[in-house]
């Protein structure tokens, strides 16, 4: 109880004045000062020299050829996909190896929610 009285007497001595102050016109000039600082720190963009038309065409053609080569290369490496709409669940299960079938069945048997 005496601890609460000690705290209240200390608070009474402090008073209710705010210990911080803001300079006059601080918030009115805030926006202008921020804009001026940003304008000073923003680097000026250098104008890039325009590429000749033949060089632009060359870059575009080379980029398109590179993309086409990548598409062709990856399409040749990709395995043939089996369309899911053409295969039943039984056929998909039968396509699995015996070990994969056993692992799948063990997983379903061990599942507490799924009633196998």
Contact map, one row per residue, 1 for C-alpha under 8 A:
11111000000000000000000000000000000000000000000000000000000000000000000000000000000000000000000000000000000000000000
11111100000000000000000000000000000000000000000000000000000000000000000000000000000000000000000000000000000000000000
11111110000000000000000000000000000000000000000000000000000000000000000000000000000000000000000000000000000000000000
11111111000000000000000000000000000000000000000000000000000000000000000000000000000000000000000000000000000000000000
11111111100000000000000000000000000000000000000000000000000000000000000000000000000000000000000000000000000000000000
01111111110000000000000000000000000000000000000000000000000000000000000000000000000000000000000000000000000000000000
00111111111000000000000000000000000000000000000000000000000000000000000000000000000000000000000000000000000000000000
00011111111100000000000000000000000000000000000000000000000000000000000000000000000000000000000000000000000000000000
00001111111110000000000000000000000000000000000000000000000000000000000000000000000000000000000000000000000000000000
00000111111111000000000000000000000000000000000000000000000000000000000000000000000000000000000000000000000000000000
00000011111111100000000000000000000000000000000000000000000000000000000000000000000000000000000000000000000000000000
00000001111111100000000000000000000000000000000000000000000000000000000000000000000000000000000000000000000000000000
00000000111111100000000000000000000000000000000000000000000000000000000000000000000000000000000000000000000000000000
00000000011111111000000000000000000000000000000000000000000000000000000000000000000000000000000000000000000000000000
00000000001111111000000000000000000000000000000000000000000000000000000000000000000000000000000000000000000000000000
00000000000001111100000000000000000000000000000000000000000000000000000000000000000000000000000000000000000000000000
00000000000001111110000000000000000000000000000000000000000000000000000000000000000000000000000000000000000000000000
00000000000000011111100000000000000000000000000000000000000000000000000000000000000000000000000000000000000000000000
00000000000000001111100000000000000000000000000000000000000000000000000000000000000000000000000000000000000000000000
00000000000000000111110000000000000000000000000000000000000000000000000000000000000000000000000000000000000000000000
00000000000000000111111000000000000000000000000000000000000000000000000000000000000000000000000000000000000000000000
00000000000000000001111101000000000000000000000000000000000000000000000000000000000000000000000000000000000000000000
00000000000000000000111111000000000000000000000000000000000000000000000000000000000000000000000000000000000000000000
00000000000000000000011111000000000000000000000000000000000000000000000000000000000000000000000000000000000000000000
00000000000000000000001111111000000000000000000000000000000000000000000000000000000000000000000000000000000000000000
00000000000000000000011111111100000000000000000000000000000000000000000000000000000000000000000000000000000000000000
00000000000000000000000011111110000000000000000000000000000000000000000000000000000000000000000000000000000000000000
00000000000000000000000011111110000000000000000000000000000000000000000000000000000000000000000000000000000000000000
00000000000000000000000011111111100000000000000000000000000000000000000000000000000000000000000000000000000000000000
00000000000000000000000001111111110000000000000000000000000000000000000000000000000000000000000000000000000000000000
00000000000000000000000000111111111000000000000000000000000000000000000000000000000000000000000000000000000000000000
00000000000000000000000000001111111100000000000000000000000000000000000000000000000000000000000000000000000000000000
00000000000000000000000000001111111110000000000000000000000000000000000000000000000000000000000000000000000000000000
00000000000000000000000000000111111111000000000000000000000000000000000000000000000000000000000000000000000000000000
00000000000000000000000000000011111111100000000000000000000000000000000000000000000000000000000000000000000000000000
00000000000000000000000000000001111111110000000000000000000000000000000000000000000000000000000000000000000000000000
00000000000000000000000000000000111111111000000000000000000000000000000000000000000000000000000000000000000000000000
00000000000000000000000000000000011111111100000000000000000000000000000000000000000000000000000000000000000000000000
00000000000000000000000000000000001111111100000000000000000000000000000000000000000000000000000000000000000000000000
00000000000000000000000000000000000111111110000000000000000000000000000000000000000000000000000000000000000000000000
00000000000000000000000000000000000011111110000000000000000000000000000000000000000000000000000000000000000000000000
00000000000000000000000000000000000001111111000000000000000000000000000000000000000000000000000000000000000000000000
00000000000000000000000000000000000000011111100000000000000000000000000000000000000000000000000000000000000000000000
00000000000000000000000000000000000000000111110000000000000000000000000000000000000000000000000000000000000000000000
00000000000000000000000000000000000000000011111000000000000000000000000000000000000000000000000000000000000000000000
00000000000000000000000000000000000000000001111100000000000000000000000000000000000000000000000000000000000000000000
00000000000000000000000000000000000000000000111110000000000000000000000000000000000000000000000000000000000000000000
00000000000000000000000000000000000000000000011111000000000000000000000000000000000000000000000000000000000000000000
00000000000000000000000000000000000000000000001111100000000000000000000000000000000000000000000000000000000000000000
00000000000000000000000000000000000000000000000111110000000000000000000000000000000000000000000000000000000000000000
00000000000000000000000000000000000000000000000011111011000000000000000000000000000000000000000000000000000000000000
00000000000000000000000000000000000000000000000001111111000000000000000000000000000000000000000000000000000000000000
00000000000000000000000000000000000000000000000000111111100000000000000000000000000000000000000000000000000000000000
00000000000000000000000000000000000000000000000000011111110000000000000000000000000000000000000000000000000000000000
00000000000000000000000000000000000000000000000000111111111000000000000000000000000000000000000000000000000000000000
00000000000000000000000000000000000000000000000000111111111100000000000000000000000000000000000000000000000000000000
00000000000000000000000000000000000000000000000000001111111110000000000000000000000000000000000000000000000000000000
00000000000000000000000000000000000000000000000000000111111111000000000000000000000000000000000000000000000000000000
00000000000000000000000000000000000000000000000000000011111111100000000000000000000000000000000000000000000000000000
00000000000000000000000000000000000000000000000000000001111111110000000000000000000000000000000000000000000000000000
00000000000000000000000000000000000000000000000000000000111111111000000000000000000000000000000000000000000000000000
00000000000000000000000000000000000000000000000000000000011111111100000000000000000000000000000000000000000000000000
00000000000000000000000000000000000000000000000000000000001111111110000000000000000000000000000000000000000000000000
00000000000000000000000000000000000000000000000000000000000111111111000000000000000000000000000000000000000000000000
00000000000000000000000000000000000000000000000000000000000011111111100000000000000000000000000000000000000000000000
00000000000000000000000000000000000000000000000000000000000001111111110000000000000000000000000000000000000000000000
00000000000000000000000000000000000000000000000000000000000000111111111000000000000000000000000000000000000000000000
00000000000000000000000000000000000000000000000000000000000000011111111100000000000000000000000000000000000000000000
00000000000000000000000000000000000000000000000000000000000000001111111110000000000000000000000000000000000000000000
00000000000000000000000000000000000000000000000000000000000000000111111111000000000000000000000000000000000000000000
00000000000000000000000000000000000000000000000000000000000000000011111111100000000000000000000000000000000000000000
00000000000000000000000000000000000000000000000000000000000000000001111111110000000000000000000000000000000000000000
00000000000000000000000000000000000000000000000000000000000000000000111111111000000000000000000000000000000000000000
00000000000000000000000000000000000000000000000000000000000000000000011111111100000000000000000000000000000000000000
00000000000000000000000000000000000000000000000000000000000000000000001111111100000000000000000000000000000000000000
00000000000000000000000000000000000000000000000000000000000000000000000111111110000000000000000000000000000000000000
00000000000000000000000000000000000000000000000000000000000000000000000011111110000000000000000000000000000000000000
00000000000000000000000000000000000000000000000000000000000000000000000001111111000000000000000000000000000000000000
00000000000000000000000000000000000000000000000000000000000000000000000000011111100000000000000000000000000000000000
00000000000000000000000000000000000000000000000000000000000000000000000000000111110000000000000000000000000000000000
00000000000000000000000000000000000000000000000000000000000000000000000000000011111000000000000000000000000000000000
00000000000000000000000000000000000000000000000000000000000000000000000000000001111101000000000000000000000000000000
00000000000000000000000000000000000000000000000000000000000000000000000000000000111111100000000000000000000000000000
00000000000000000000000000000000000000000000000000000000000000000000000000000000011111110000000000000000000000000000
00000000000000000000000000000000000000000000000000000000000000000000000000000000001111110000000000000000000000000000
00000000000000000000000000000000000000000000000000000000000000000000000000000000011111110000000000000000000000000000
00000000000000000000000000000000000000000000000000000000000000000000000000000000001111111011000000000000000000000000
00000000000000000000000000000000000000000000000000000000000000000000000000000000000111111111000000000000000000000000
00000000000000000000000000000000000000000000000000000000000000000000000000000000000000111111100000000000000000000000
00000000000000000000000000000000000000000000000000000000000000000000000000000000000000011111110000000000000000000000
00000000000000000000000000000000000000000000000000000000000000000000000000000000000000111111111000000000000000000000
00000000000000000000000000000000000000000000000000000000000000000000000000000000000000111111111100000000000000000000
00000000000000000000000000000000000000000000000000000000000000000000000000000000000000001111111100001000000000000000
00000000000000000000000000000000000000000000000000000000000000000000000000000000000000000111111110000000000000000000
00000000000000000000000000000000000000000000000000000000000000000000000000000000000000000011111110000000000000000000
00000000000000000000000000000000000000000000000000000000000000000000000000000000000000000001111111011000000000000000
00000000000000000000000000000000000000000000000000000000000000000000000000000000000000000000011111111000000000000000
00000000000000000000000000000000000000000000000000000000000000000000000000000000000000000000000111111100000000000000
00000000000000000000000000000000000000000000000000000000000000000000000000000000000000000000000011111110000000000000
00000000000000000000000000000000000000000000000000000000000000000000000000000000000000000000000111111111000000000000
00000000000000000000000000000000000000000000000000000000000000000000000000000000000000000000100111111111100000000000
00000000000000000000000000000000000000000000000000000000000000000000000000000000000000000000000001111111110000000000
00000000000000000000000000000000000000000000000000000000000000000000000000000000000000000000000000111111111000000000
00000000000000000000000000000000000000000000000000000000000000000000000000000000000000000000000000011111111100000000
00000000000000000000000000000000000000000000000000000000000000000000000000000000000000000000000000001111111110000000
00000000000000000000000000000000000000000000000000000000000000000000000000000000000000000000000000000111111111000000
00000000000000000000000000000000000000000000000000000000000000000000000000000000000000000000000000000011111111100000
00000000000000000000000000000000000000000000000000000000000000000000000000000000000000000000000000000001111111100101
00000000000000000000000000000000000000000000000000000000000000000000000000000000000000000000000000000000111111100111
00000000000000000000000000000000000000000000000000000000000000000000000000000000000000000000000000000000011111110000
00000000000000000000000000000000000000000000000000000000000000000000000000000000000000000000000000000000001111111110
00000000000000000000000000000000000000000000000000000000000000000000000000000000000000000000000000000000000001111110
00000000000000000000000000000000000000000000000000000000000000000000000000000000000000000000000000000000000000111110
00000000000000000000000000000000000000000000000000000000000000000000000000000000000000000000000000000000000110111111
00000000000000000000000000000000000000000000000000000000000000000000000000000000000000000000000000000000000010111111
00000000000000000000000000000000000000000000000000000000000000000000000000000000000000000000000000000000000110000111
